[in-house]
Amino acid sequence: QVHLVETGGGLVQAGESLRLSCAGFGSAFSFDAIGWFRQTPPGKSRELVAAITRSGSTDYADDVKGRFTISRDSAKNTVFLQMDSLKSEDTAIYYCNAKLGTIWRSYWGQGTQVTVSS
């Protein structure tokens, strides 16, 4: 049973930074990728923001490239999303999820709210 927990959200000013953490998936190497998604407003489809594969390759949505960095601490079984130069449009609930093969699973946790004021 996978129970993902996202932490690290908060209220910041535009231009500031936050680091999100995702835990609860056991070993990241059990999955083909771990990704961060965001959703705004509630009920809208979640969009993939960043992902890291088992081999360590990373991929980002165009609007966060150069500002967000996804990484993992294998010893702590935690995946991070470092978000710098935050913009008001980054305001959303952020979730992490895990991928097997080509399918993102439905391991949605409660998410963590990120609010960026301009």
N, C-alpha and C positions, 0 to 999 in steps of 0.2 A: 504494500500500500504506500503510495506516494502522497505526502501531504506537504505542499510547498508553503513556505512562509516568507513573505516579503517585508522588509523593514527599511527604514532610513528616510522615508519621505518627510516632508515638512513644508513650511512657508518660508520662501526666500524672496529677495529682491532680484530683479532682472540683472544678469551679469554675474550672479553668485553661483556657487556650486553645491551639489549634494552627491552623496554616494549611497546607492541602494544596495541592499544585500538580499540574496535569495538562498535559502537553505531548505533541507527536508527531502532532497531527491536521492539521498544516499551518496553514491559515488557518481560524479559527473561523467565518468567513463562508462557508466551503464547505459548511457544514452548517446545518440548520434549528435545531438546538439542541445544546448540550453539557451533559451532566448528570453529577452525582455520585450514585453508588449505594453502598449498603453491604450487606454480607452477614455474617450471624452466625446459627448456626455455619456452618462451611464445608459447602457442599452445599445449603444452604437457598437459596431464591430471593432474588435481589438486590432490594432496595427502592430506589426513587428517592427521594433526599434533597433534591436541589435541581437546578434547571435554568436555563439562560440561553439565550434565543433569539437568532437572528441580529440582531434589532432591539434586543436588550438587555433585553427583558422577563424577569423572574425569577419563579420559582415554587418553593415549598418544601413539604415534608411538614409536617403539622400539628405534629408533636412537635419540630421544629427551628425553627419560625418564631420570630423574635425572638432566636435564639441563633446561627444560621448565616447567613452571607452569601456568595453566589456572585458572582464578578466575573471580568473578563477583562482581560488586557493584550494588545491586538490587535497591538501592535508586536513583542511577544515570543511571540505565538501560544501564550499560556498562559492557562489558566483556573484560578482559585483557589477554595478553599472555606475561608473564615475561620470557625472554630468556637470560639465563646465559651461560657462557663458550661457546660463539658462535664459530662456526667453519666455514671455507670457504664453506663447503658443505651445510651450512644453507642459503647461498645466494639464494634468490628467491623473487618472489612477493607473499605476504601473503594476504589472503582473509579470511573473516569470513562469516559464513552462518548459517542458522537455519534449524532445523529438526522438522518435524511433523510426528509422527508415526515412520516408518522406512525409510522415504524418506527425503534426504537433498533437500531443495528447491533450486530454481535458483535465490536466492537473491544476486547475485554477484555484489559487488561494484567495485570501481576502483582498490582496493588493495593498499598495501603499500610496497614499495621496501625495501628489506633488503639486504645490501651488506656487506660481511665480507671479509676483506683483510687479507691474511696470511703473 
